[in-house]
Amino acid sequence: MTLDEAAPVASAPRRRAAGDPVKALLHRHRALCERAVDPLEIAAGLEAQGMTDRTAARFRHRDVFSLAEELYARTPRGDEPAAPSAARPSDTRALRGFGCALLPGALALGAGAAGMPFAGAAAVLVTVAALVWPGRPGRGAAGRFPYAVLLLAAAAVGWAVYRHGTPLGVALALAAAPGHLVGAVFAARARSRLAGSRALEDFADRARPLLFAAVLAFGAAAAGAAALAGTPLGLAVPLAALLFLTRLLLGHGAPRGPVAAALALALVPTPLAVPAAASGLLVHAVLALSRASAHARP
């Protein structure tokens, strides 16, 4: 056998080894790729399943975003028009949501000003309801409603209001509206940062300052609510921050275990319990909300 005749035989295994790894990945994640409205949805889904930029290198791409773009481009979609990639709620819907978020504070403030005997209980009820309304309880946990988290939140808020008085409940209810507004702004800006990122680490670096800014903005609003309700800032602001982070994490589909643990810690009858719970939940939020998968559309 001549050298020329042997060459094709020797090169055949090399050609098979250098096949199309992206095609195999597309077959494995076909459902994700077919329902995605843009490459960002695919990138977020891949990240949620454990893929990193380093893993993407095995598929001959520098990062997950680049890999997602190829998967999106190679996914057959028939003749159906693609859904818009930047669909945004209408101004009317946004205003309606903010108007609904004003109700807890208005109800609690009115009940407290009227001296109603159930004002404290009403403040607790509307404050806990504001964790999931207006809005959605989150995409996580297979769409299950977060009953356990809400029960723990009701216990934590109710225990605090029982110990420190109705004005604390009024302050927490008043903070629901700015919490809704700040959360909506954070979600919109994080989505914008996701669209402009080229790697998972790049997005995480952009998302963390947004989260810290959102927490600071809400903290200032919660301090104003505490001053208006006439309750000490040291009591109201940490608990309000804990509830704000709870709402953010529920709304972005984050795991609920750490949220429940933080709310349970807030039930411990020591002065440092609530600040410690809020601090711990902030650490969890930094990790969870700096992931691209936390900002994918449901």
TORKOL-4160 file (C-alpha; in steps of 0.2 Angstrom, whole numbers, padded with zeros to 4 digits, m for minus):
298
<pt num="1" X="0000" Y="0000" Z="0000"/>
<pt num="2" X="0007" Y="0017" Z="m0005"/>
<pt num="3" X="0008" Y="0032" Z="0007"/>
<pt num="4" X="m0006" Y="0041" Z="m0004"/>
<pt num="5" X="m0018" Y="0026" Z="m0002"/>
<pt num="6" X="m0015" Y="0025" Z="0017"/>
<pt num="7" X="m0018" Y="0044" Z="0020"/>
<pt num="8" X="m0037" Y="0044" Z="0019"/>
<pt num="9" X="m0038" Y="0029" Z="0031"/>
<pt num="10" X="m0027" Y="0038" Z="0044"/>
<pt num="11" X="m0037" Y="0054" Z="0042"/>
<pt num="12" X="m0054" Y="0047" Z="0044"/>
<pt num="13" X="m0054" Y="0045" Z="0063"/>
<pt num="14" X="m0048" Y="0063" Z="0064"/>
<pt num="15" X="m0062" Y="0069" Z="0054"/>
<pt num="16" X="m0075" Y="0060" Z="0065"/>
<pt num="17" X="m0067" Y="0067" Z="0081"/>
<pt num="18" X="m0068" Y="0084" Z="0073"/>
<pt num="19" X="m0087" Y="0083" Z="0070"/>
<pt num="20" X="m0100" Y="0096" Z="0075"/>
<pt num="21" X="m0102" Y="0097" Z="0094"/>
<pt num="22" X="m0114" Y="0111" Z="0092"/>
<pt num="23" X="m0126" Y="0100" Z="0082"/>
<pt num="24" X="m0126" Y="0087" Z="0097"/>
<pt num="25" X="m0129" Y="0101" Z="0109"/>
<pt num="26" X="m0144" Y="0108" Z="0099"/>
<pt num="27" X="m0152" Y="0091" Z="0099"/>
<pt num="28" X="m0150" Y="0090" Z="0118"/>
<pt num="29" X="m0157" Y="0107" Z="0121"/>
<pt num="30" X="m0170" Y="0107" Z="0106"/>
<pt num="31" X="m0185" Y="0112" Z="0117"/>
<pt num="32" X="m0175" Y="0127" Z="0125"/>
<pt num="33" X="m0169" Y="0133" Z="0108"/>
<pt num="34" X="m0186" Y="0131" Z="0100"/>
<pt num="35" X="m0196" Y="0141" Z="0113"/>
<pt num="36" X="m0182" Y="0155" Z="0115"/>
<pt num="37" X="m0187" Y="0172" Z="0108"/>
<pt num="38" X="m0169" Y="0177" Z="0106"/>
<pt num="39" X="m0151" Y="0171" Z="0109"/>
<pt num="40" X="m0151" Y="0178" Z="0127"/>
<pt num="41" X="m0165" Y="0166" Z="0132"/>
<pt num="42" X="m0154" Y="0152" Z="0126"/>
<pt num="43" X="m0139" Y="0159" Z="0135"/>
<pt num="44" X="m0149" Y="0161" Z="0151"/>
<pt num="45" X="m0156" Y="0143" Z="0150"/>
<pt num="46" X="m0139" Y="0135" Z="0147"/>
<pt num="47" X="m0132" Y="0144" Z="0162"/>
<pt num="48" X="m0146" Y="0138" Z="0172"/>
<pt num="49" X="m0141" Y="0121" Z="0168"/>
<pt num="50" X="m0123" Y="0123" Z="0173"/>
<pt num="51" X="m0114" Y="0129" Z="0157"/>
<pt num="52" X="m0100" Y="0142" Z="0159"/>
<pt num="53" X="m0089" Y="0151" Z="0147"/>
<pt num="54" X="m0076" Y="0138" Z="0150"/>
<pt num="55" X="m0088" Y="0124" Z="0145"/>
<pt num="56" X="m0093" Y="0134" Z="0129"/>
<pt num="57" X="m0074" Y="0133" Z="0124"/>
<pt num="58" X="m0077" Y="0114" Z="0121"/>
<pt num="59" X="m0090" Y="0119" Z="0108"/>
<pt num="60" X="m0077" Y="0131" Z="0099"/>
<pt num="61" X="m0085" Y="0147" Z="0106"/>
<pt num="62" X="m0077" Y="0160" Z="0117"/>
<pt num="63" X="m0092" Y="0161" Z="0129"/>
<pt num="64" X="m0110" Y="0156" Z="0132"/>
<pt num="65" X="m0117" Y="0171" Z="0123"/>
<pt num="66" X="m0108" Y="0167" Z="0107"/>
<pt num="67" X="m0113" Y="0148" Z="0108"/>
<pt num="68" X="m0131" Y="0154" Z="0111"/>
<pt num="69" X="m0131" Y="0164" Z="0095"/>
<pt num="70" X="m0126" Y="0150" Z="0085"/>
<pt num="71" X="m0139" Y="0138" Z="0093"/>
<pt num="72" X="m0153" Y="0151" Z="0090"/>
<pt num="73" X="m0147" Y="0154" Z="0072"/>
<pt num="74" X="m0147" Y="0135" Z="0068"/>
<pt num="75" X="m0164" Y="0131" Z="0076"/>
<pt num="76" X="m0177" Y="0128" Z="0063"/>
<pt num="77" X="m0193" Y="0138" Z="0066"/>
<pt num="78" X="m0204" Y="0135" Z="0051"/>
<pt num="79" X="m0214" Y="0150" Z="0045"/>
<pt num="80" X="m0219" Y="0157" Z="0062"/>
<pt num="81" X="m0213" Y="0174" Z="0064"/>
<pt num="82" X="m0201" Y="0176" Z="0079"/>
<pt num="83" X="m0208" Y="0184" Z="0094"/>
<pt num="84" X="m0201" Y="0202" Z="0097"/>
<pt num="85" X="m0185" Y="0201" Z="0108"/>
<pt num="86" X="m0187" Y="0216" Z="0118"/>
<pt num="87" X="m0206" Y="0216" Z="0122"/>
<pt num="88" X="m0209" Y="0228" Z="0136"/>
<pt num="89" X="m0225" Y="0231" Z="0146"/>
<pt num="90" X="m0236" Y="0246" Z="0141"/>
<pt num="91" X="m0235" Y="0262" Z="0150"/>
<pt num="92" X="m0253" Y="0259" Z="0156"/>
<pt num="93" X="m0249" Y="0242" Z="0163"/>
<pt num="94" X="m0234" Y="0249" Z="0172"/>
<pt num="95" X="m0244" Y="0263" Z="0179"/>
<pt num="96" X="m0258" Y="0251" Z="0185"/>
<pt num="97" X="m0245" Y="0240" Z="0193"/>
<pt num="98" X="m0238" Y="0255" Z="0203"/>
<pt num="99" X="m0255" Y="0261" Z="0207"/>
<pt num="100" X="m0259" Y="0244" Z="0215"/>
<pt num="101" X="m0242" Y="0244" Z="0224"/>
<pt num="102" X="m0248" Y="0260" Z="0233"/>
<pt num="103" X="m0263" Y="0252" Z="0240"/>
<pt num="104" X="m0255" Y="0243" Z="0255"/>
<pt num="105" X="m0247" Y="0259" Z="0262"/>
<pt num="106" X="m0263" Y="0269" Z="0259"/>
<pt num="107" X="m0274" Y="0255" Z="0268"/>
<pt num="108" X="m0262" Y="0253" Z="0283"/>
<pt num="109" X="m0259" Y="0272" Z="0285"/>
<pt num="110" X="m0278" Y="0275" Z="0284"/>
<pt num="111" X="m0281" Y="0261" Z="0297"/>
<pt num="112" X="m0268" Y="0268" Z="0308"/>
<pt num="113" X="m0273" Y="0286" Z="0307"/>
<pt num="114" X="m0291" Y="0281" Z="0311"/>
<pt num="115" X="m0285" Y="0271" Z="0327"/>
<pt num="116" X="m0294" Y="0255" Z="0321"/>
<pt num="117" X="m0290" Y="0241" Z="0333"/>
<pt num="118" X="m0285" Y="0229" Z="0319"/>
<pt num="119" X="m0273" Y="0242" Z="0311"/>
<pt num="120" X="m0258" Y="0232" Z="0315"/>
<pt num="121" X="m0265" Y="0215" Z="0308"/>
<pt num="122" X="m0271" Y="0224" Z="0292"/>
<pt num="123" X="m0253" Y="0232" Z="0290"/>
<pt num="124" X="m0246" Y="0214" Z="0292"/>
<pt num="125" X="m0258" Y="0207" Z="0279"/>
<pt num="126" X="m0256" Y="0220" Z="0266"/>
<pt num="127" X="m0237" Y="0220" Z="0268"/>
<pt num="128" X="m0235" Y="0201" Z="0265"/>
<pt num="129" X="m0247" Y="0202" Z="0251"/>
<pt num="130" X="m0236" Y="0215" Z="0242"/>
<pt num="131" X="m0222" Y="0202" Z="0241"/>
<pt num="132" X="m0231" Y="0194" Z="0227"/>
<pt num="133" X="m0244" Y="0207" Z="0221"/>
<pt num="134" X="m0244" Y="0216" Z="0210"/>
<pt num="135" X="m0232" Y="0205" Z="0200"/>
<pt num="136" X="m0229" Y="0186" Z="0199"/>
<pt num="137" X="m0223" Y="0174" Z="0213"/>
<pt num="138" X="m0208" Y="0169" Z="0202"/>
<pt num="139" X="m0203" Y="0156" Z="0189"/>
<pt num="140" X="m0194" Y="0145" Z="0201"/>
<pt num="141" X="m0200" Y="0129" Z="0210"/>
<pt num="142" X="m0210" Y="0123" Z="0195"/>
<pt num="143" X="m0222" Y="0137" Z="0196"/>
<pt num="144" X="m0228" Y="0133" Z="0214"/>
<pt num="145" X="m0235" Y="0147" Z="0224"/>
<pt num="146" X="m0223" Y="0152" Z="0238"/>
<pt num="147" X="m0235" Y="0147" Z="0253"/>
<pt num="148" X="m0221" Y="0143" Z="0265"/>
<pt num="149" X="m0211" Y="0159" Z="0261"/>
<pt num="150" X="m0227" Y="0170" Z="0264"/>
<pt num="151" X="m0231" Y="0161" Z="0280"/>
<pt num="152" X="m0214" Y="0164" Z="0287"/>
<pt num="153" X="m0214" Y="0182" Z="0281"/>
<pt num="154" X="m0231" Y="0184" Z="0289"/>
<pt num="155" X="m0224" Y="0177" Z="0305"/>
<pt num="156" X="m0209" Y="0188" Z="0305"/>
<pt num="157" X="m0218" Y="0204" Z="0301"/>
<pt num="158" X="m0232" Y="0200" Z="0313"/>
<pt num="159" X="m0220" Y="0196" Z="0327"/>
<pt num="160" X="m0211" Y="0212" Z="0324"/>
<pt num="161" X="m0227" Y="0222" Z="0324"/>
<pt num="162" X="m0233" Y="0214" Z="0340"/>
<pt num="163" X="m0217" Y="0218" Z="0349"/>
<pt num="164" X="m0214" Y="0236" Z="0342"/>
<pt num="165" X="m0232" Y="0242" Z="0338"/>
<pt num="166" X="m0243" Y="0247" Z="0323"/>
<pt num="167" X="m0232" Y="0261" Z="0317"/>
<pt num="168" X="m0219" Y="0248" Z="0311"/>
<pt num="169" X="m0232" Y="0239" Z="0301"/>
<pt num="170" X="m0237" Y="0255" Z="0293"/>
<pt num="171" X="m0219" Y="0259" Z="0288"/>
<pt num="172" X="m0217" Y="0242" Z="0280"/>
<pt num="173" X="m0233" Y="0244" Z="0271"/>
<pt num="174" X="m0228" Y="0261" Z="0265"/>
<pt num="175" X="m0212" Y="0254" Z="0259"/>
<pt num="176" X="m0221" Y="0242" Z="0247"/>
<pt num="177" X="m0224" Y="0255" Z="0233"/>
<pt num="178" X="m0205" Y="0261" Z="0232"/>
<pt num="179" X="m0200" Y="0242" Z="0233"/>
<pt num="180" X="m0211" Y="0238" Z="0218"/>
<pt num="181" X="m0204" Y="0253" Z="0208"/>
<pt num="182" X="m0186" Y="0250" Z="0212"/>
<pt num="183" X="m0188" Y="0231" Z="0209"/>
<pt num="184" X="m0196" Y="0235" Z="0192"/>
<pt num="185" X="m0182" Y="0247" Z="0187"/>
<pt num="186" X="m0169" Y="0235" Z="0193"/>
<pt num="187" X="m0176" Y="0221" Z="0182"/>
<pt num="188" X="m0177" Y="0232" Z="0167"/>
<pt num="189" X="m0159" Y="0238" Z="0168"/>
<pt num="190" X="m0153" Y="0221" Z="0172"/>
<pt num="191" X="m0161" Y="0215" Z="0156"/>
<pt num="192" X="m0153" Y="0229" Z="0146"/>
<pt num="193" X="m0136" Y="0224" Z="0154"/>
<pt num="194" X="m0139" Y="0206" Z="0148"/>
<pt num="195" X="m0142" Y="0212" Z="0131"/>
<pt num="196" X="m0126" Y="0221" Z="0130"/>
<pt num="197" X="m0115" Y="0208" Z="0138"/>
<pt num="198" X="m0104" Y="0196" Z="0129"/>
<pt num="199" X="m0100" Y="0184" Z="0143"/>
<pt num="200" X="m0107" Y="0177" Z="0159"/>
<pt num="201" X="m0094" Y="0186" Z="0170"/>
<pt num="202" X="m0096" Y="0202" Z="0160"/>
<pt num="203" X="m0115" Y="0202" Z="0164"/>
<pt num="204" X="m0112" Y="0197" Z="0183"/>
<pt num="205" X="m0100" Y="0212" Z="0184"/>
<pt num="206" X="m0113" Y="0223" Z="0177"/>
<pt num="207" X="m0127" Y="0216" Z="0187"/>
<pt num="208" X="m0120" Y="0218" Z="0205"/>
<pt num="209" X="m0118" Y="0237" Z="0205"/>
<pt num="210" X="m0136" Y="0238" Z="0199"/>
<pt num="211" X="m0142" Y="0227" Z="0214"/>
<pt num="212" X="m0132" Y="0237" Z="0226"/>
<pt num="213" X="m0139" Y="0253" Z="0219"/>
<pt num="214" X="m0157" Y="0246" Z="0220"/>
<pt num="215" X="m0154" Y="0241" Z="0238"/>
<pt num="216" X="m0147" Y="0258" Z="0243"/>
<pt num="217" X="m0162" Y="0267" Z="0234"/>
<pt num="218" X="m0175" Y="0256" Z="0243"/>
<pt num="219" X="m0166" Y="0259" Z="0259"/>
<pt num="220" X="m0168" Y="0277" Z="0257"/>
<pt num="221" X="m0186" Y="0275" Z="0253"/>
<pt num="222" X="m0189" Y="0264" Z="0268"/>
<pt num="223" X="m0181" Y="0277" Z="0279"/>
<pt num="224" X="m0193" Y="0290" Z="0273"/>
<pt num="225" X="m0207" Y="0278" Z="0276"/>
<pt num="226" X="m0201" Y="0275" Z="0294"/>
<pt num="227" X="m0200" Y="0293" Z="0297"/>
<pt num="228" X="m0218" Y="0296" Z="0290"/>
<pt num="229" X="m0225" Y="0282" Z="0301"/>
<pt num="230" X="m0216" Y="0288" Z="0316"/>
<pt num="231" X="m0206" Y="0272" Z="0320"/>
<pt num="232" X="m0187" Y="0270" Z="0323"/>
<pt num="233" X="m0176" Y="0268" Z="0307"/>
<pt num="234" X="m0166" Y="0254" Z="0316"/>
<pt num="235" X="m0181" Y="0244" Z="0317"/>
<pt num="236" X="m0190" Y="0247" Z="0300"/>
<pt num="237" X="m0176" Y="0248" Z="0288"/>
<pt num="238" X="m0168" Y="0231" Z="0291"/>
<pt num="239" X="m0185" Y="0222" Z="0290"/>
<pt num="240" X="m0190" Y="0232" Z="0275"/>
<pt num="241" X="m0174" Y="0227" Z="0266"/>
<pt num="242" X="m0177" Y="0209" Z="0271"/>
<pt num="243" X="m0194" Y="0210" Z="0263"/>
<pt num="244" X="m0188" Y="0219" Z="0248"/>
<pt num="245" X="m0175" Y="0206" Z="0244"/>
<pt num="246" X="m0188" Y="0193" Z="0247"/>
<pt num="247" X="m0199" Y="0200" Z="0234"/>
<pt num="248" X="m0184" Y="0202" Z="0221"/>
<pt num="249" X="m0179" Y="0184" Z="0224"/>
<pt num="250" X="m0196" Y="0177" Z="0222"/>
<pt num="251" X="m0199" Y="0188" Z="0207"/>
<pt num="252" X="m0184" Y="0182" Z="0198"/>
<pt num="253" X="m0186" Y="0163" Z="0202"/>
<pt num="254" X="m0172" Y="0161" Z="0214"/>
<pt num="255" X="m0171" Y="0146" Z="0225"/>
<pt num="256" X="m0183" Y="0148" Z="0240"/>
<pt num="257" X="m0173" Y="0139" Z="0253"/>
<pt num="258" X="m0161" Y="0153" Z="0258"/>
<pt num="259" X="m0176" Y="0165" Z="0258"/>
<pt num="260" X="m0186" Y="0154" Z="0270"/>
<pt num="261" X="m0170" Y="0152" Z="0281"/>
<pt num="262" X="m0168" Y="0171" Z="0282"/>
<pt num="263" X="m0186" Y="0174" Z="0286"/>
<pt num="264" X="m0185" Y="0161" Z="0300"/>
<pt num="265" X="m0169" Y="0169" Z="0307"/>
<pt num="266" X="m0179" Y="0185" Z="0308"/>
<pt num="267" X="m0191" Y="0177" Z="0321"/>
<pt num="268" X="m0177" Y="0175" Z="0333"/>
<pt num="269" X="m0180" Y="0187" Z="0347"/>
<pt num="270" X="m0164" Y="0196" Z="0347"/>
<pt num="271" X="m0160" Y="0214" Z="0341"/>
<pt num="272" X="m0147" Y="0208" Z="0328"/>
<pt num="273" X="m0158" Y="0194" Z="0321"/>
<pt num="274" X="m0166" Y="0205" Z="0307"/>
<pt num="275" X="m0151" Y="0214" Z="0302"/>
<pt num="276" X="m0141" Y="0197" Z="0301"/>
<pt num="277" X="m0155" Y="0190" Z="0291"/>
<pt num="278" X="m0156" Y="0204" Z="0279"/>
<pt num="279" X="m0137" Y="0204" Z="0277"/>
<pt num="280" X="m0137" Y="0185" Z="0273"/>
<pt num="281" X="m0151" Y="0187" Z="0261"/>
<pt num="282" X="m0141" Y="0201" Z="0252"/>
<pt num="283" X="m0126" Y="0189" Z="0250"/>
<pt num="284" X="m0138" Y="0176" Z="0242"/>
<pt num="285" X="m0146" Y="0189" Z="0231"/>
<pt num="286" X="m0129" Y="0195" Z="0224"/>
<pt num="287" X="m0125" Y="0177" Z="0219"/>
<pt num="288" X="m0142" Y="0173" Z="0212"/>
<pt num="289" X="m0147" Y="0189" Z="0204"/>
<pt num="290" X="m0130" Y="0191" Z="0195"/>
<pt num="291" X="m0134" Y="0176" Z="0185"/>
<pt num="292" X="m0141" Y="0178" Z="0167"/>
<pt num="293" X="m0154" Y="0164" Z="0170"/>
<pt num="294" X="m0162" Y="0175" Z="0184"/>
<pt num="295" X="m0167" Y="0188" Z="0171"/>
<pt num="296" X="m0174" Y="0176" Z="0157"/>
<pt num="297" X="m0192" Y="0178" Z="0153"/>
<pt num="298" X="m0203" Y="0165" Z="0160"/>
